[in-house]
């Protein structure tokens, strides 16, 4: 008998190892600088790959080099890439990965690409020694910076006006920098938690057999994860990964490896509500955050949380928050 009877089919075993940008919700462009750290690259990408296995196509990535040719890492392994740096979109999410001799091959044209992405409001990140490249391009002004501890003294001497964090990574608006190595796992888990919720981040960390070093303080709901049945935690992760495209409850049960009757019993015992009502509440809570924290319109919030009919969304929203979504949106705009 299988020692782990509920380990399959969750996460889904048929998930492709690599998604195209057309398939995924988010695409990360990764600029590999010669002699980059292979460990840093893999630790950054693996959480994104694992997240795709939880019922949804969330992340894709494209490897880039300055000239579009393959790049040799610090361990001597050569990786082929998907394109050159110059073809990065203006609004890209671009991560720079470097290690030894970070500036040896970087040109003025390369730094111009970083400034272009910054000017168009794109997201920029750097791991290991890459913050040197970003800082010399002038795109870290006003942002907190984290980098490998060996590089901190030299960085402070060259950029005394920039704020250097003592943490392993720093997430500062549309900039994210870190020390490299296994720090990439924690950086990506934080991103997954921010975009899709703590249950999905926790499930991805478990799949990677990784204990998060930089996890934010847990609220009361998150503290209960450790005591919840595995199928409940799995169900919550699948729900959080599918807020924009609501899945039928039977499909969630299939991905969680649990019958609908048993999962309903567990949800009622732990949360006092059915999986359907819990899922609806998660989607509505996400809609409220969108409306309250941005200039998002009501129709956009409804679509982003899987509601096909605006009237249904408005009724459910009012029942949960005792106000119309348009009222929340008005405060968010203000």
Buried (B, 14 or more C-beta within 10 A) or exposed (E): EEEEEBEEEBBBEEBEEEBEBEBBBBBBBBBBBBBBBBBBBEBBBBBBBBBBBBBBBBBBBBBBBBBBEEBEBBEEEEBEBBEBBBEBBEEBBBBBBBBBEBBEBBEEEBBEBBEBBBEEEBBBBBBBBBBBBBBBBEBBEEBBBBBBEEBBEEBEEEBEEBEBBEBBBBBBEBBBBBBBBBBBBBBBBBBBBEBBBBBBBBBBBBBBEBEBEBBEEEEEEBEBBEEBBBBBBBBBBBBBBBBBEBBEBEEBBBBBBBEBEEBBEBBBEBBEBBBBEBBBBBBBBBBBBBBBEEEBBBEBBBBBBBBEEEEEBBEBBEEBBEEBBEBBBEEBEE
